[in-house]
Amino acid sequence: MAIEGSASETRERRIRLGMVGGGSGAFIGAVHRMAARLDDHYELVAGALSSSPEKAEQSARELGLDPARSYGSFKEMAIREAKLKNGIEAVAIVTPNHVHYEAAKEFLKRGIHVICDKPLTSTLPDARKLKKLAEESDALFVLTHNYTGYPMVRQAREMVANGELGTIRLVQMEYPQDWLTEDIESSGQKQAAWRTDPAKSGAGGSTGDIGTHAYNLGCFVSGLELEELSADLDSFVPGRKLDDNAHVMMRFKERDGARAKGLLWCSQVAPGHENGLKVRVYGTKGGLEWVQADPNYLWYTPFGEPKRLITRNGAGSGAAAGRMSRIPSGHPEGYLEGFANIYSEAARAIYAKRNGAKADPAIVYPTIDDGLKGMLFVDACVQSSKRNGAWIKV
């Protein structure tokens, strides 16, 4: 997504986009809309923006949608838009987890590309069914694990793939927050209420909400696949039905004659942490460290040498980072740009589909497989913790 390439990319007709969820006051819906607009690849033309008809109508007005293309349900939208000559080509699903499967199903079976927020679904059986549907559909399925879109995450992945760290031995992932330190779900705080409700969130609390991000990031950078794990999940806040803290030990599948080990900590009851996502990868030749709060920098330490700072678009960064960057070095890029990179990678793949061409192999975005892996991770964590930290094959 280097600056010089953006002009030619926007010559393609914008992708007609619909949205399920994300109505007035919904944080993640606004994020998805900003991400879709940033590189000018999409035009929002339809929506089923809320399960409340009044709120859906109000939200559509605020966004300037044609009232005729504001729908009372995602099924109604999928059926009608699939019949329209200029119906939506892709849909963004930004609802609570328990709606993902049913919504995605309706669009996939009509050949409409799906861009879905994570985690994939609220249950593992639904995740397996959705994977089958996605494989049977001609439509693309994109999962918005947005942290994989950061330039220095791509840089780290490239360095590992190129062997600069040698054989990988250790992967450490952490994602602490503090916003659920108290029982705010009982006060009616909407985000807390559904994220701590097993019927809407699924079997995992912090594991499903943020643990899946940390797990996905560790695997994305290291290129490793999980083999088994041992987890200790806690619900520290009295009466909370889902975990708000987790410690997970991991054993990865053998690669290069070695079996790397992993350690993941996620928490939503860690005062002092706003969004403390961090990943460290260590191999026989050196180590890497990336911190989401300072995303334009990657620390690289070759074994026996001083620590080196690699910056976005600066000395030491390569093509993978440059492709995800928009502005010159020294100007920060962050959360919205990382999110937009996933949308723009999806747009490139959709353009290729539209034109009957083969997608550029350089295009990288999280897929249905990444979503299923995340659900398998959550399920294994819950099983392991129930069995006092027993090792569970994934």
C-alpha positions as CSV (number, residue, x, y, z in Angstrom):
1,M,0.0,0.0,0.0
2,A,3.0,2.2,-0.7
3,I,2.0,5.8,-1.6
4,E,3.1,5.6,-5.2
5,G,0.7,2.7,-5.9
6,S,-2.5,4.2,-4.5
7,A,-3.5,6.3,-7.5
8,S,-3.6,3.4,-10.0
9,E,-5.5,1.2,-7.5
10,T,-8.4,3.7,-7.2
11,R,-9.2,3.5,-10.9
12,E,-11.1,0.3,-10.2
13,R,-14.8,0.9,-9.6
14,R,-15.5,1.1,-5.9
15,I,-16.8,-2.1,-4.3
16,R,-20.4,-1.8,-3.3
17,L,-20.5,-2.6,0.5
18,G,-23.2,-3.5,2.9
19,M,-23.0,-3.6,6.7
20,V,-24.7,-5.8,9.3
21,G,-24.7,-4.2,12.7
22,G,-22.6,-1.1,13.5
23,G,-25.5,1.3,14.0
24,S,-25.5,4.6,16.0
25,G,-23.0,4.5,18.9
26,A,-21.4,1.2,17.9
27,F,-17.6,1.7,18.2
28,I,-16.5,-1.2,15.9
29,G,-19.0,-0.3,13.2
30,A,-17.5,3.2,12.9
31,V,-14.0,1.7,12.8
32,H,-14.9,-0.6,9.9
33,R,-16.5,2.2,8.0
34,M,-13.4,4.4,8.4
35,A,-11.2,1.5,7.4
36,A,-13.2,0.8,4.3
37,R,-13.1,4.5,3.3
38,L,-9.4,5.2,3.9
39,D,-8.0,3.9,0.6
40,D,-11.2,4.7,-1.4
41,H,-11.9,1.1,-2.4
42,Y,-15.5,0.8,-1.0
43,E,-18.8,2.6,-1.1
44,L,-21.3,1.8,1.7
45,V,-24.7,1.5,-0.1
46,A,-26.8,-0.7,2.1
47,G,-27.2,-1.8,5.7
48,A,-29.1,-3.8,8.3
49,L,-27.5,-1.7,11.0
50,S,-29.5,-2.8,14.1
51,S,-31.9,-5.4,15.3
52,S,-34.1,-2.5,16.3
53,P,-36.0,-1.2,13.2
54,E,-36.1,2.3,14.6
55,K,-32.4,2.4,15.3
56,A,-31.6,0.8,12.0
57,E,-33.6,3.5,10.2
58,Q,-32.0,6.3,12.3
59,S,-28.5,5.0,11.7
60,A,-29.1,4.7,7.9
61,R,-30.3,8.4,7.8
62,E,-27.2,9.5,9.7
63,L,-25.0,7.6,7.2
64,G,-26.8,9.0,4.2
65,L,-28.0,5.6,2.9
66,D,-30.9,5.3,0.5
67,P,-33.9,4.5,2.8
68,A,-34.9,1.7,0.3
69,R,-31.6,0.0,1.1
70,S,-31.9,0.1,4.9
71,Y,-33.1,-3.3,6.0
72,G,-34.8,-4.6,9.1
73,S,-32.8,-7.9,9.0
74,F,-29.6,-9.2,7.5
75,K,-31.6,-12.0,5.8
76,E,-33.9,-9.5,4.1
77,M,-30.8,-7.5,2.9
78,A,-29.0,-10.6,1.6
79,I,-32.1,-11.8,-0.4
80,R,-32.9,-8.4,-1.9
81,E,-29.4,-7.2,-2.6
82,A,-28.5,-10.4,-4.4
83,K,-31.3,-9.7,-6.8
84,L,-30.4,-6.1,-7.5
85,K,-28.4,-5.2,-10.6
86,N,-26.2,-3.0,-8.5
87,G,-26.5,-4.9,-5.3
88,I,-23.8,-5.2,-2.8
89,E,-20.6,-7.1,-3.7
90,A,-19.4,-7.5,-0.1
91,V,-20.7,-7.2,3.4
92,A,-19.1,-6.2,6.7
93,I,-20.4,-8.1,9.7
94,V,-19.8,-6.1,12.9
95,T,-22.3,-7.6,15.3
96,P,-21.8,-9.5,18.6
97,N,-20.3,-12.9,18.1
98,H,-23.5,-15.0,18.2
99,V,-24.8,-13.3,15.0
100,H,-21.8,-14.0,12.9
101,Y,-22.6,-17.5,11.7
102,E,-26.2,-16.9,10.6
103,A,-25.4,-13.5,9.0
104,A,-22.3,-14.8,7.1
105,K,-24.3,-17.9,5.9
106,E,-27.0,-15.8,4.2
107,F,-24.4,-13.8,2.2
108,L,-22.0,-16.6,1.4
109,K,-24.7,-18.8,-0.1
110,R,-25.6,-15.9,-2.4
111,G,-22.0,-15.3,-3.6
112,I,-21.5,-12.1,-1.6
113,H,-18.0,-11.6,-0.2
114,V,-17.9,-11.5,3.6
115,I,-15.7,-9.3,5.8
116,C,-16.3,-10.4,9.3
117,D,-15.2,-9.1,12.7
118,K,-13.5,-11.6,15.0
119,P,-13.8,-14.1,16.6
120,L,-15.3,-16.1,13.8
121,T,-18.4,-17.3,15.7
122,S,-19.6,-17.8,19.2
123,T,-19.4,-21.6,19.1
124,L,-17.0,-24.2,17.6
125,P,-19.7,-26.2,15.8
126,D,-20.9,-22.9,14.1
127,A,-17.3,-22.2,13.1
128,R,-16.9,-25.6,11.5
129,K,-20.2,-25.2,9.6
130,L,-19.2,-21.7,8.4
131,K,-15.8,-23.0,7.2
132,K,-17.7,-25.6,5.1
133,L,-20.0,-22.9,3.7
134,A,-17.1,-20.7,2.8
135,E,-15.3,-23.5,1.0
136,E,-18.5,-24.2,-1.0
137,S,-19.1,-20.6,-1.9
138,D,-17.4,-18.7,-4.7
139,A,-17.3,-15.7,-2.4
140,L,-14.2,-14.6,-0.4
141,F,-14.2,-14.7,3.4
142,V,-12.0,-12.2,5.3
143,L,-11.6,-12.0,9.0
144,T,-10.6,-8.7,10.5
145,H,-7.7,-9.7,12.7
146,N,-6.6,-6.1,12.2
147,Y,-3.2,-6.3,14.0
148,T,-1.9,-8.4,11.1
149,G,-2.2,-5.3,9.0
150,Y,0.4,-3.2,10.8
151,P,3.5,-2.5,8.7
152,M,6.0,-3.7,11.4
153,V,4.1,-6.9,12.0
154,R,4.5,-7.6,8.3
155,Q,8.2,-6.7,8.7
156,A,8.6,-9.2,11.6
157,R,6.8,-11.9,9.7
158,E,9.1,-11.4,6.7
159,M,12.2,-11.5,8.9
160,V,11.1,-14.8,10.5
161,A,10.2,-16.3,7.1
162,N,13.6,-15.2,5.7
163,G,15.4,-17.1,8.5
164,E,16.9,-14.0,10.1
165,L,16.0,-15.4,13.6
166,G,17.1,-18.9,12.8
167,T,15.0,-21.8,14.2
168,I,12.2,-20.4,16.3
169,R,12.3,-21.6,20.0
170,L,10.0,-19.3,21.9
171,V,6.9,-17.1,21.2
172,Q,5.5,-14.9,23.9
173,M,2.1,-13.1,23.5
174,E,0.3,-10.9,25.9
175,Y,-2.8,-8.7,25.7
176,P,-3.7,-7.0,29.0
177,Q,-6.5,-4.5,29.5
178,D,-8.2,-3.1,32.6
179,W,-11.7,-2.0,31.5
180,L,-13.4,-5.0,33.2
181,T,-11.7,-4.7,36.5
182,E,-15.1,-3.9,38.1
183,D,-18.5,-5.4,37.4
184,I,-19.6,-2.8,34.9
185,E,-21.7,-5.2,33.0
186,S,-24.3,-5.1,35.8
187,S,-24.5,-1.3,35.4
188,G,-25.8,-1.8,31.8
189,Q,-22.6,-0.9,30.0
190,K,-23.5,-2.4,26.5
191,Q,-20.0,-3.6,25.4
192,A,-19.4,-5.2,28.8
193,A,-22.8,-6.8,28.9
194,W,-22.6,-8.8,25.7
195,R,-18.9,-9.6,26.0
196,T,-19.5,-11.2,29.4
197,D,-22.6,-13.1,28.3
198,P,-22.0,-16.7,27.2
199,A,-25.1,-16.6,25.0
200,K,-23.7,-13.8,22.9
201,S,-19.9,-14.0,23.3
202,G,-19.4,-17.8,23.4
203,A,-17.5,-20.0,25.8
204,G,-14.5,-17.6,26.1
205,G,-14.4,-14.2,27.7
206,S,-11.0,-12.6,27.6
207,T,-9.8,-15.6,25.6
208,G,-12.3,-15.0,22.9
209,D,-12.3,-11.3,22.9
210,I,-8.6,-10.5,23.1
211,G,-6.8,-13.8,23.6
212,T,-7.6,-14.8,20.0
213,H,-5.9,-11.6,18.8
214,A,-2.7,-12.4,20.7
215,Y,-2.8,-16.0,19.6
216,N,-3.4,-15.1,15.9
217,L,-0.6,-12.5,16.0
218,G,1.9,-14.9,17.5
219,C,1.2,-17.5,14.9
220,F,1.1,-14.9,12.1
221,V,4.5,-13.6,12.9
222,S,6.2,-16.9,13.7
223,G,4.6,-19.0,11.1
224,L,4.1,-21.8,13.6
225,E,1.0,-24.0,14.2
226,L,-0.2,-24.9,17.6
227,E,-0.2,-28.6,18.6
228,E,-1.4,-28.5,22.3
229,L,-2.0,-26.2,25.2
230,S,-2.5,-26.0,28.9
231,A,-4.7,-23.2,30.2
232,D,-5.6,-21.6,33.5
233,L,-8.7,-19.4,33.2
234,D,-10.1,-17.2,35.9
235,S,-13.2,-15.0,36.4
236,F,-11.9,-12.7,39.1
237,V,-14.9,-10.5,39.3
238,P,-17.5,-12.2,41.5
239,G,-20.5,-13.4,39.5
240,R,-18.9,-13.0,36.1
241,K,-19.8,-15.9,33.8
242,L,-16.8,-15.8,31.5
243,D,-13.1,-15.6,32.0
244,D,-11.5,-12.2,32.5
245,N,-7.9,-13.5,32.8
246,A,-6.0,-16.4,31.2
247,H,-2.5,-17.9,31.3
248,V,-1.8,-20.4,28.5
249,M,1.2,-22.5,27.8
250,M,1.7,-23.8,24.3
251,R,3.6,-26.4,22.4
252,F,3.8,-25.8,18.7
253,K,4.2,-28.4,15.9
254,E,7.7,-29.4,14.9
255,R,9.4,-27.2,12.4
256,D,13.1,-27.2,11.3
257,G,13.7,-30.1,13.7
258,A,12.5,-28.2,16.8
259,R,9.3,-27.8,18.7
260,A,8.9,-24.2,19.8
261,K,7.1,-23.3,23.1
262,G,4.7,-20.4,23.6
263,L,3.3,-18.5,26.5
264,L,0.1,-16.3,26.3
265,W,-1.4,-14.0,28.9
266,C,-4.6,-12.1,28.3
267,S,-6.4,-10.1,30.9
268,Q,-9.2,-7.5,31.2
269,V,-8.6,-7.0,34.9
270,A,-5.0,-5.7,34.8
271,P,-5.1,-2.0,36.1
272,G,-2.8,0.2,34.2
273,H,-3.1,-1.5,30.9
274,E,-5.3,0.1,28.2
275,N,-4.5,-2.1,25.2
276,G,-1.2,-3.8,26.0
277,L,-0.8,-6.1,23.0
278,K,2.7,-7.4,22.6
279,V,4.5,-10.2,20.8
280,R,8.0,-11.5,21.2
281,V,9.7,-14.2,19.0
282,Y,13.0,-15.8,19.8
283,G,15.1,-18.1,17.7
284,T,18.6,-19.5,17.5
285,K,20.0,-16.4,15.8
286,G,18.1,-13.6,17.5
287,G,14.8,-12.1,18.8
288,L,12.1,-9.6,17.8
289,E,9.7,-7.6,19.9
290,W,6.6,-5.5,18.7
291,V,4.3,-3.5,21.0
292,Q,1.0,-2.3,19.6
293,A,1.1,0.9,21.7
294,D,4.2,1.9,19.8
295,P,3.5,0.3,16.5
296,N,5.9,2.0,14.1
297,Y,8.9,0.4,15.7
298,L,10.2,-3.2,15.8
299,W,13.1,-4.2,18.1
300,Y,15.5,-6.7,16.6
301,T,18.4,-8.3,18.5
302,P,20.8,-10.5,16.6
303,F,22.3,-12.9,19.2
304,G,25.5,-11.5,20.7
305,E,25.0,-8.0,19.1
306,P,23.4,-4.7,20.3
307,K,19.6,-4.3,20.1
308,R,18.5,-2.6,16.9
309,L,15.5,-0.4,16.2
310,I,13.8,-0.9,12.9
311,T,11.3,1.8,11.9
312,R,8.5,1.8,9.4
313,N,9.8,3.1,6.1
314,G,13.2,3.5,7.7
315,A,16.6,1.8,7.7
316,G,16.2,-2.0,8.0
317,S,12.5,-2.3,7.0
318,G,11.7,-4.2,3.8
319,A,9.1,-4.6,1.1
320,A,6.5,-6.2,3.3
321,A,6.4,-3.2,5.6
322,G,6.5,-0.7,2.8
323,R,3.6,-2.3,1.1
324,M,1.5,-1.6,4.2
325,S,2.6,2.0,4.6
326,R,0.9,5.2,3.3
327,I,2.9,8.1,4.6
328,P,6.6,9.0,5.0
329,S,8.8,7.8,7.9
330,G,8.5,9.8,11.1
331,H,4.8,10.2,10.7
332,P,2.9,7.7,12.8
333,E,0.4,5.1,11.5
334,G,-1.7,3.1,13.8
335,Y,-5.0,1.3,14.6
336,L,-7.2,2.6,11.8
337,E,-4.5,2.2,9.2
338,G,-3.9,-1.4,10.2
339,F,-7.6,-2.1,10.0
340,A,-7.7,-0.3,6.6
341,N,-4.9,-2.5,5.3
342,I,-7.0,-5.6,5.9
343,Y,-9.9,-3.9,4.0
344,S,-7.5,-2.9,1.1
345,E,-6.0,-6.4,0.9
346,A,-9.6,-7.7,0.7
347,A,-10.4,-5.2,-2.0
348,R,-7.4,-6.3,-4.1
349,A,-8.6,-9.9,-3.9
350,I,-12.2,-8.8,-4.7
351,Y,-11.0,-6.8,-7.8
352,A,-9.2,-9.9,-9.0
353,K,-12.4,-12.0,-8.6
354,R,-14.4,-9.3,-10.3
355,N,-12.1,-9.4,-13.3
356,G,-11.7,-13.2,-13.5
357,A,-8.0,-12.8,-12.7
358,K,-5.7,-14.6,-10.3
359,A,-5.0,-12.7,-7.1
360,D,-1.5,-11.4,-6.5
361,P,0.3,-13.9,-4.1
362,A,1.6,-10.9,-2.1
363,I,-2.0,-10.2,-0.9
364,V,-2.3,-11.4,2.7
365,Y,-5.4,-11.3,5.0
366,P,-6.8,-13.5,7.7
367,T,-9.2,-16.1,6.3
368,I,-11.8,-18.6,7.5
369,D,-9.0,-20.9,8.5
370,D,-7.6,-18.3,10.9
371,G,-11.0,-17.9,12.3
372,L,-11.5,-21.7,12.9
373,K,-8.0,-21.8,14.5
374,G,-9.1,-19.1,16.9
375,M,-12.2,-21.0,17.9
376,L,-10.2,-24.2,18.4
377,F,-7.8,-22.2,20.6
378,V,-10.7,-20.9,22.8
379,D,-12.3,-24.3,23.0
380,A,-9.1,-26.0,24.0
381,C,-8.4,-23.3,26.7
382,V,-11.9,-23.8,28.2
383,Q,-11.5,-27.6,28.2
384,S,-8.0,-27.4,29.7
385,S,-8.9,-25.1,32.5
386,K,-11.9,-27.2,33.4
387,R,-9.5,-30.1,33.7
388,N,-7.1,-28.2,36.0
389,G,-4.7,-27.2,33.2
390,A,-4.5,-30.6,31.4
391,W,-2.7,-30.5,28.1
392,I,-5.3,-30.5,25.2
393,K,-4.5,-31.3,21.6
394,V,-5.7,-28.6,19.2
